Amino acid sequence: METNMNIEDLWFSLSDLFVDNEIDCKLIADQILDYDAETIEFHLFYNVAPVCSLNLEQMIPTIWAGFSKDELIKDIQVRGISSRNQITWKKKLAAKLYKFKYRKDWELLKSFLKDK
């Protein structure tokens, strides 16, 4: 899909799902509308969630206003994957866990994507 948005911007927009604050899924959907739902889902659960979900799993989350874009990009470049060919059984299992834990946010985000 041809898009004006680069993948790092997609990651950064999706990271807002993991801040300890009210999530604006409509705003996120507006920011990422250049991507199809399948691409968004792949990057959400294989790249963004493994890095950002740690914030919400802490007793007292430290990130409530937004992630540092530069740090986020560096972390995902080190830990993430760029294609489905790189999916290992461990990453697939972790993605299934993230899909379960964050299913409500994902469903709400998808509902706003369908409206576009």
Contacts in CASP RR format, 6 or more apart in sequence:
PFRMAT RR
TARGET T0000
AUTHOR 0000-0000-0000
METHOD contacts of the structure
MODEL  1
METNMNIEDLWFSLSDLFVDNEIDCKLIADQILDYDAETIEFHLFYNVAP
VCSLNLEQMIPTIWAGFSKDELIKDIQVRGISSRNQITWKKKLAAKLYKF
KYRKDWELLKSFLKDK
1 34 0 8 1.000
1 35 0 8 1.000
1 36 0 8 1.000
1 39 0 8 1.000
3 34 0 8 1.000
3 35 0 8 1.000
4 34 0 8 1.000
5 31 0 8 1.000
5 32 0 8 1.000
5 34 0 8 1.000
5 35 0 8 1.000
7 43 0 8 1.000
8 69 0 8 1.000
8 73 0 8 1.000
9 31 0 8 1.000
10 32 0 8 1.000
10 35 0 8 1.000
10 39 0 8 1.000
10 40 0 8 1.000
10 43 0 8 1.000
11 43 0 8 1.000
11 47 0 8 1.000
11 48 0 8 1.000
11 72 0 8 1.000
11 73 0 8 1.000
11 76 0 8 1.000
12 67 0 8 1.000
12 69 0 8 1.000
12 72 0 8 1.000
12 73 0 8 1.000
13 28 0 8 1.000
13 31 0 8 1.000
13 32 0 8 1.000
14 28 0 8 1.000
14 32 0 8 1.000
14 40 0 8 1.000
14 43 0 8 1.000
14 44 0 8 1.000
14 48 0 8 1.000
14 52 0 8 1.000
15 48 0 8 1.000
15 51 0 8 1.000
15 52 0 8 1.000
15 66 0 8 1.000
15 67 0 8 1.000
15 72 0 8 1.000
16 23 0 8 1.000
16 24 0 8 1.000
16 27 0 8 1.000
16 28 0 8 1.000
16 66 0 8 1.000
17 23 0 8 1.000
17 25 0 8 1.000
17 28 0 8 1.000
17 44 0 8 1.000
17 48 0 8 1.000
17 52 0 8 1.000
17 102 0 8 1.000
17 105 0 8 1.000
17 109 0 8 1.000
18 48 0 8 1.000
18 49 0 8 1.000
18 52 0 8 1.000
18 53 0 8 1.000
18 55 0 8 1.000
18 56 0 8 1.000
18 63 0 8 1.000
18 67 0 8 1.000
19 55 0 8 1.000
19 61 0 8 1.000
19 63 0 8 1.000
19 64 0 8 1.000
19 65 0 8 1.000
19 66 0 8 1.000
19 67 0 8 1.000
20 55 0 8 1.000
20 56 0 8 1.000
20 61 0 8 1.000
20 63 0 8 1.000
20 64 0 8 1.000
21 64 0 8 1.000
21 65 0 8 1.000
23 105 0 8 1.000
25 105 0 8 1.000
25 108 0 8 1.000
25 109 0 8 1.000
25 111 0 8 1.000
25 112 0 8 1.000
26 112 0 8 1.000
28 109 0 8 1.000
28 112 0 8 1.000
29 109 0 8 1.000
29 112 0 8 1.000
29 113 0 8 1.000
29 115 0 8 1.000
29 116 0 8 1.000
30 112 0 8 1.000
30 116 0 8 1.000
32 40 0 8 1.000
32 113 0 8 1.000
33 113 0 8 1.000
33 116 0 8 1.000
37 110 0 8 1.000
37 113 0 8 1.000
40 109 0 8 1.000
40 113 0 8 1.000
41 106 0 8 1.000
42 84 0 8 1.000
44 98 0 8 1.000
44 106 0 8 1.000
45 95 0 8 1.000
45 98 0 8 1.000
45 99 0 8 1.000
46 80 0 8 1.000
46 81 0 8 1.000
46 87 0 8 1.000
46 91 0 8 1.000
46 95 0 8 1.000
47 76 0 8 1.000
47 79 0 8 1.000
47 80 0 8 1.000
47 81 0 8 1.000
48 76 0 8 1.000
49 95 0 8 1.000
49 98 0 8 1.000
49 102 0 8 1.000
50 79 0 8 1.000
50 80 0 8 1.000
50 91 0 8 1.000
50 94 0 8 1.000
50 98 0 8 1.000
51 72 0 8 1.000
51 75 0 8 1.000
51 76 0 8 1.000
51 79 0 8 1.000
51 80 0 8 1.000
52 67 0 8 1.000
52 72 0 8 1.000
53 98 0 8 1.000
53 101 0 8 1.000
53 102 0 8 1.000
55 61 0 8 1.000
55 62 0 8 1.000
55 63 0 8 1.000
55 67 0 8 1.000
81 87 0 8 1.000
81 91 0 8 1.000
87 95 0 8 1.000
99 106 0 8 1.000
END
